[in-house]
Amino acid sequence: MDDFFDNWTVQVRKGLLELCILNALADRERYGYELVKTLVAIPGLGVTEGTLYPLLSRLRVQGLITSRLEESSEGPARKYYSLTGGGRKVMGAMNDYLQVMNQGTEKLRKGL
């Protein structure tokens, strides 16, 4: 049972992580490590830098986010990420779909 649950939680996190990144960028641009700190604070998400940066790269290639490099007085240059218009549309559709799925799951849980 533990193996099944562990595998299931890994799959759920994988499915939600891209949406969490987009949602984290909805209000403002953020630099990579700031995103890591923001997402680590979400219970159960279990994100690491090694997981986040490849996803950011993929979301950028897909045109959902953009990035820009900015010099920092506190160390190396920071790469800032922000949503594109297309990313905002996809984020909205993903949030809507997740809400419908959660409502359906809740109905099933309550016995329809």
Beta strands, then each sheet from edge to edge (+ up, - down):
strand 1: 30-31
strand 2: 65-72
strand 3: 75-83
sheet 1: 1+ 3- 2+
end
